[in-house]
């Protein structure tokens, strides 16, 4: 066996290691994922995207009408349902690698199938499914409470739209949240309204920490801000530290459009890979 092929990519600076594994043969343990994502002892990333044929996924609950399945793992090795920025990078890779034609196709995820459109400039639009308002809760950052709207975008979010300047928030540590309300953890978004159809957001992702962007989080942010304004449809740009994306929210559907970049490719050392799984 030679080295293990990898690529490195990002969507608005939310970065990922991609592992092409069409036949589903890699033993992708939580320990290996955490080692890959470690920015000192590995490649460094917010998560891992395993590129596997949907027919090779062994999980009973997994099925897809698409040929390719995005097996997404958080930086701590935990399995996640969905990642909007990751889906864009995944789609870009499939087209660049000749595994899919530019234009519209379907990617399987644990949150269900996600139709995507890869545009000529290699930006990507993802059909994100419904953004469902599920209640309200509170998170606490450095002793300061923030009320929030709970939104499910295939994964759980709590969006706090606030007049407090989010640039000043210290998100290095895990903010407190209601573990009874979110027993599987939650992504926490903090949002300022910049104007009509324009938001600014920071995010602390479960299993990762603060990231430069979160695709499902931007959809949740728009859905929550519309809900607070008494609306259930609309569109907005969302500025995150890693750039800008565009989001539309409709009744039972939403879309996310933004850039996707592939920045490097190579091979993981086989000895390192084996040791990382120990």
C-alpha positions in Angstrom: 0.0 0.0 0.0 1.3 3.5 -0.9 0.4 6.7 0.8 -3.2 7.7 1.4 -4.4 10.3 -1.0 -5.7 13.6 0.4 -6.7 17.1 -0.7 -7.1 20.3 1.3 -9.9 22.7 0.5 -12.0 25.5 2.1 -15.3 27.3 1.7 -15.1 30.9 3.0 -12.1 29.7 5.0 -14.0 26.8 6.7 -11.3 24.3 5.9 -11.4 20.5 5.3 -9.3 17.5 4.5 -10.8 15.5 1.7 -10.1 11.7 1.6 -11.0 10.1 -1.8 -12.2 6.6 -0.8 -14.7 5.5 -3.5 -14.8 1.9 -2.3 -15.1 2.8 1.4 -12.0 0.9 2.5 -10.4 3.5 4.8 -10.6 2.8 8.5 -11.5 6.3 9.4 -11.5 6.2 13.2 -12.3 9.2 15.4 -8.6 9.2 16.4 -7.4 9.5 12.8 -9.9 12.3 12.1 -8.7 14.2 15.2 -5.1 13.7 14.3 -5.7 14.9 10.7 -7.5 18.0 11.9 -4.9 18.9 14.5 -3.1 22.0 13.3 0.2 21.1 15.1 0.5 17.3 14.6 -1.6 16.8 11.4 -2.7 18.7 8.3 -5.1 21.0 10.2 -8.8 21.4 9.4 -12.2 22.1 10.8 -13.4 18.7 9.6 -12.8 15.7 7.3 -14.8 14.9 4.1 -14.6 11.3 3.0 -15.6 10.9 -0.6 -17.3 7.5 -0.9 -19.8 6.0 -3.3 -23.2 5.9 -1.6 -23.5 2.2 -2.3 -20.5 1.6 -0.2 -21.8 3.2 3.0 -22.4 0.4 5.4 -24.6 2.4 7.9 -28.2 1.0 7.7 -29.7 4.5 8.0 -27.7 5.9 5.1 -29.3 5.9 1.6 -29.0 8.3 -1.3 -30.2 8.8 -4.9 -26.8 10.3 -5.7 -23.7 8.5 -6.7 -21.5 10.1 -4.1 -21.9 10.4 -0.3 -20.2 13.1 1.9 -19.1 11.2 5.0 -18.5 14.3 7.2 -16.6 14.2 10.5 -16.0 17.1 13.0 -12.5 18.0 14.0 -12.9 16.0 17.3 -13.7 12.9 15.3 -17.4 12.9 15.9 -19.8 12.2 13.1 -22.0 15.1 11.9 -25.2 15.1 9.8 -24.4 18.0 7.4 -22.0 20.8 6.5 -22.9 23.5 4.0 -19.4 24.7 3.3 -18.2 21.2 3.2 -20.8 20.3 0.6 -19.6 23.1 -1.6 -16.0 21.9 -1.4 -17.1 18.3 -1.9 -19.0 19.3 -5.1 -16.1 21.3 -6.4 -13.8 18.3 -5.9 -16.1 15.9 -7.7 -16.2 18.2 -10.8 -12.5 18.9 -10.8 -11.8 15.1 -10.5 -14.1 14.3 -13.3 -16.4 12.3 -11.0 -19.4 14.6 -11.8 -20.3 17.0 -14.6 -20.4 20.8 -13.8 -24.0 21.8 -13.4 -26.6 20.1 -11.2 -26.2 16.8 -9.4 -27.0 15.2 -6.0 -24.8 14.6 -3.0 -25.8 12.2 -0.2 -25.4 13.3 3.4 -26.7 12.0 6.7 -29.2 14.9 6.7 -30.6 13.6 3.4 -29.8 14.2 -0.3 -28.5 17.7 -1.2 -28.9 18.8 -4.8 -26.0 21.2 -5.8 -25.2 23.3 -8.8 -21.5 23.9 -9.6 -21.4 27.1 -11.6 -18.8 28.0 -14.4 -16.7 30.0 -11.9 -16.7 26.9 -9.6 -18.9 28.7 -7.0 -21.5 26.3 -5.7 -25.2 26.5 -4.8 -26.5 23.9 -2.3 -30.1 23.1 -1.8 -30.0 22.9 2.0 -33.5 21.6 2.7 -35.8 23.1 5.3 -34.6 25.4 8.1 -37.1 24.5 10.9 -37.6 26.8 13.9 -37.8 24.5 16.9 -38.0 26.8 19.9 -36.0 29.2 21.9 -33.1 28.9 24.4 -30.3 30.8 26.0 -26.5 30.6 25.6 -23.9 32.3 27.9 -20.6 33.8 26.7 -18.2 34.8 29.5 -21.1 35.3 31.9 -23.3 37.3 29.4 -26.5 35.6 28.5 -27.8 35.7 24.9 -31.4 34.6 24.0 -31.6 32.6 20.8 -33.8 31.0 18.3 -33.3 27.2 17.8 -33.1 26.2 14.2 -32.7 22.7 12.7 -30.9 22.7 9.3 -30.3 18.9 9.4 -28.1 19.7 12.4 -28.9 21.8 15.5 -28.3 25.5 15.8 -29.0 28.3 18.3 -29.0 31.7 16.7 -28.6 34.8 18.9 -29.5 38.0 17.0 -28.1 40.8 19.2 -27.3 44.5 19.3 -24.0 43.6 21.1 -21.1 44.0 18.7 -20.2 40.4 18.0 -16.6 41.4 17.1 -16.0 41.8 20.8 -17.2 38.3 21.9 -14.6 35.8 23.3 -15.6 32.5 21.6 -12.3 30.7 22.4 -14.0 28.6 25.1 -17.2 26.6 24.7 -20.2 28.9 25.6 -22.7 27.4 28.0 -26.0 26.1 26.6 -29.0 24.0 27.7 -27.8 20.4 27.4 -31.3 19.1 28.0 -32.6 21.1 25.0 -29.6 20.2 22.9 -28.6 16.7 24.1 -26.3 16.1 21.1 -24.7 19.5 21.3 -25.4 22.6 19.2 -23.8 25.1 16.8 -24.0 28.6 18.3 -24.4 31.6 16.0 -24.1 35.2 17.1 -25.5 37.7 14.6 -25.7 41.4 14.0 -28.1 42.9 11.5 -26.3 45.2 9.2 -29.3 46.4 7.2 -32.1 45.0 5.0 -30.9 41.6 3.6 -27.5 41.8 5.2 -26.2 40.0 8.3 -22.8 39.6 10.1 -22.2 36.3 12.0 -19.7 34.5 14.1 -20.1 30.9 15.1 -18.9 28.3 17.6 -19.3 24.9 16.1 -19.9 21.8 18.2 -16.9 19.5 18.1 -14.7 22.1 16.6 -14.8 25.5 18.3 -15.0 28.9 16.6 -14.6 28.6 12.9 -14.2 31.1 10.1 -17.5 30.1 8.6 -20.4 27.6 9.0 -22.7 27.0 6.0 -25.6 25.5 7.8 -25.1 28.2 10.4 -25.6 31.0 7.8 -28.9 29.4 6.8 -29.9 29.2 10.4 -29.0 32.8 10.9 -31.1 34.0 8.0 -34.1 31.8 9.1 -33.9 33.1 12.7 -33.6 36.7 11.7 -36.6 36.3 9.4 -38.6 34.6 12.1 -37.9 37.4 14.6 -39.1 39.9 11.9 -42.4 37.9 11.6 -41.4 36.4 8.2 -40.8 32.9 6.9 -39.3 33.7 3.5 -36.5 36.0 2.4 -32.9 36.2 1.3 -29.8 37.8 2.7 -26.0 38.0 2.4 -24.1 36.8 5.5 -20.7 38.1 6.2 -18.5 35.7 8.2 -14.8 36.1 9.1 -14.0 33.9 6.1 -15.9 35.9 3.5 -19.5 36.3 2.3 -22.2 33.9 1.2 -25.8 34.3 -0.1 -28.7 32.6 1.5 -32.4 32.2 0.5 -35.0 30.8 2.8 -38.4 29.6 1.6 -41.2 27.5 3.0 -39.7 24.1 3.5 -36.5 24.9 1.5 -33.3 27.0 1.6 -30.2 27.5 -0.5 -26.6 28.5 0.2 -24.4 30.0 -2.5 -20.7 30.7 -2.1 -17.1 29.9 -3.2 -15.3 26.6 -2.9 -11.5 26.3 -3.2 -9.1 23.3 -3.5 -5.7 24.4 -2.3 -3.5 21.3 -2.1 -3.2 17.6 -2.7 -0.8 14.9 -1.7 -0.3 11.7 0.1 -0.4 10.9 3.8 2.5 8.9 5.1 1.3 5.3 5.7 3.3 5.0 8.9 1.7 8.2 10.3 -1.8 7.0 9.3 -1.3 3.7 11.1 0.1 5.3 14.2 -2.7 7.9 14.2 -5.3 5.2 14.5 -3.7 3.6 17.6 
